[in-house]
């Protein structure tokens, strides 16, 4: 399809010699990489965007789905936390209490967590209790404190609810997202530079609404991608930290530089020998003074909302940790001796977390939609919808480049080869070394990039051999026709 006069298409290569475009030697290589990555990795990005959009809204959805369990009518007097836990125990006398989430607002219920042998080891049962009346509201199966809706949507986004093998999809999407987004930015800036050289007003953040056809799709594709760039790079970086193979490298890197989250010391012996359980008290998980533990943690600077987790065995402290709420930057924690209710250890966010650990923690919570509450969720939803629009526009442009004659099932032509030949040998060497390094750190990116390159080489070799055979056949036919013509002329001369 012919573009409007003066429009520069960053996804179509020209036949100019390398010397004609010295300022943008990378363009030919990046446009081909951007094309193949967009076409082949695009479906994985679509799935990640759709599932991510759903997961981003999970906290809001849960407030609707589980409103009968999560919220209560405020009363005149709140029962002691121990009484609320006792009410839950009476409903499940055969189960062991593992933790409690006290209400953080006057209209919230309390959650009492139980270990249930009928469930998988990583699952628990949460019983919801009205803190004013002690009435049990119901129960739900939880995973790391998350209710079923969030658990299911989290699994859908991370591994399509297929378990560990399914995580390869999300790692592939996260590994390629920053490559596609960064390459697209470069190509869009090259496009703007071309407009400037032609005397046209360059557009980076705006769309030329006078353009039509494929040029219009290109405008929306490029400008929307620039607006989304920061969010896409953020989601790619934070998503990689949860991945299987690249995530392991991230963990090793953080361990090597001591950038991990600090661990709370829950021991009540040794250095904390002065805090041994008082006479007549036991440290068993079923005999904890929850009100006392919560009060001790509060004096140590751990504020609601929190989760109280009981020790799995005698001799360990009860853990009280801050949990997510909108605009909370800290995750302070305290270890409380259940015997004498003394604080035996703390984690102070501003004191104990390194800068990288803080940034990683904020990034993960932002990726999950917890950091800024509903605003965070809506922002993630907007990025997901925008990414879908960019991908659809990209596929639309590919379709618009299809041949107008021949098979009705034909698709758009890929950009021309020759990108590496436009670069200097030293640049190519550095590029290959960089690709190997990045490919080691992001294994799925490296493997798929190598597969793209190998496939492209094979297809190029097949096409080249076919072209050589065709040319040889044409030359042979031309030679035969020429000889036949000479023979005919010779015979005619003999007749005369």
VENFENPE-V755903 format. One record per helix or strand of 3 or more residues. SS is the DSSP state (helix for helix, strand for strand). FROM is the first residue (numbers start at 1). LEN is the number of residues. If there is no record, write none. Layout:
# VENFENPE-V755903
ss = (SS/SS)
from = (FROM/FROM)
len = (LEN/LEN)
This chain:
# VENFENPE-V755903
ss = (helix/helix/helix/helix/helix/strand/strand/strand/strand/helix/helix/helix/helix/helix/helix/helix/strand/strand/strand/strand/helix/helix/helix/helix/helix/helix)
from = (18/27/58/67/81/96/110/123/136/148/164/213/245/270/285/290/306/318/333/343/349/355/373/420/425/443)
len = (7/30/8/4/11/6/6/7/8/12/34/28/12/6/3/10/4/5/4/5/4/14/28/3/17/53)
